[in-house]
Amino acid sequence: MNFELLKLLESDARLTPEQLSIMLDISVEKVRADIAELEAAGIILGYKTLIDWEKTERESVSAMIDVKLIPQRDSGFDRVAEKIYNYPEVKAVYLMSGGYDLSVLIEGKTMKEVAYFVAQKLATIDSVMSTATHFVLHKYKDTGVVYETGEVDERGNCN
């Protein structure tokens, strides 16, 4: 597996096969074949652009919601996690260690919309015992990108 190719694509998905070929000192055909293989194997899941929405006119609120669950027979947390991640407001769901079982990242237009999601959709799921909502007030760094300056972090990550 070409870990260097994966690292380069993770840091900048806009790199062309030609650029990657030069950076990795392999043929363009090999780069294309490796990328196709990584996509087919489900290792490369997609290509995303990281946007600083605070610099646009779009209104949005992000919240991290800690969720305590009762595990379900035969599926543990998987079925509940699937139900949660299928809501369009949900951007990420993580199984966690510690006091809560899941951490859910959601986006809404307003705090009221987020509160509605928690009260009407999340808290009503049978296995949900409790939730704790934490509103994101400001992003300083996300996926290796420092938001104020757009600089790359000290380890060289930029995406």
N, C-alpha and C positions, 0 to 999 in steps of 0.2 A: 504494500500500500504506500502511496506517495504522500507522506505526511507533510512534506514541504509544499506540495501543490495545495493541499488542504489549508495550510496556514496562510499561504498567499491569497487564496480565494476568500478566506474568512476575513482577512484584513482589507481586501479590496476586490469585490466581486466584479468590478468593471474591467479588470485586467483581461486583455485579449489572449487567445491561445498563442499568438505570435509573441506577445510580451512575456508570457509565462514560459514559452519555449526558450527564450534567451536567458531568463532569470534562472531556470532550472537546468540549462544546458542539455536539453533533450529536444527531439523533433516536435514540430507542430502536430503532426499526426499522432504521436505518442501522447501529447497533452490532451488532444481531443478524445482519444480512446480512453485515457484515464478518467477524464471528466465524465464521459458517458457511462463508464463502468461504475464510478462512484455514485452517480445519479440512479442508475438501475439498482444498485445495492441498497439504496435508501440512506446512504451516508451523507450525501449532499441532499438536503431536504428542500432547498429553495434559495432564492437570492433576494435580499431585502435592502432597502435604502433606509438609513437612519435619518429621521427628520426632527429638527428642533421646532416643534409645533408652537412653542412660546413666541417664536419670531414671526408667526403668521397671524392672521385675523381669526383663525379657527378657535373657538372656545372649547376647551376640554378639561376634564378633571380625571386624574388617575388615583387609584386607591389600591392598597395591598390589604387583602382580607385574610386573616387567619381563621381557619375553619377546623373545629373539633368534630370528629365523626365517630359514629358507631360502625365498626367494620361489618360488612355484609358477609354472610356465609358464602363460601365458594369463590368470592371475587374480592374479598378484602375491601380495599378502597377504590379499586379500578372502575367499577360500574358508576360509583358516585362521581369520581373524577371525570369520567367521560360525559356524564350528564352536565356537569358544570362547564367543561371546556367547549361544549357545543353551543353555549349561549354566545351570541355575536359580541357582547360587551367584554367578554373574557379574552384577554390577550395572552395569559400564561397561567398554568397550574403546576404546582410543584408539590410532591410528597415530601414532608419535612420530618425531621426528628425534633424532639422537644415537646413543649406543652400543647402544640396544635399539630394536626395531621396534614392539612393542606394549606398552602399559601396561594392565593388567587390574585392575580393582577387584572384589574378591570379599568376600562375607560368609559366615561360618560360625558354628557354635555355640561352637567351641573352636579353639585353635591347632592341635590335633591334626587336627581336621576340615579346616582350611585346608591343613595339610601334606599330608594324604591327597589332597586335590584336586590339589595341585601335582604330587605324585609319581605318582598313578595316572591322572589325567585329562589334565592339561596337558602334562606332560613326555613322555607317551607319544604325542603327536601327531607324525606323521612329520616335519613341517617345523620342529618346535621344536628349536633347537640348545641353548639354555640359558635358565634362569630365575633371577631374583633376587627373593626375597620380602621385603617390608618390611611389618611389622605396624603398624597404626595404634594408637598408644598413647592418644591423646586428640585429639578434634576441638576446635579453637578456633573455626573458622569454616568454614562450608560453604554454598555457593550464596548468599553475601552475608550470611548470618545468623551473628552471633557467638553461640556456644553458651552461654557462661557467663552472659550477661545477656539474650540474645535481642534485643539492640539491633540496629538497622539500621546498616550500615557507613557510612563517611563519604561515599560517593557516593549514598546514598539507597536502596540495594538492600536488600530484606528477604527475598527469596526467591530 
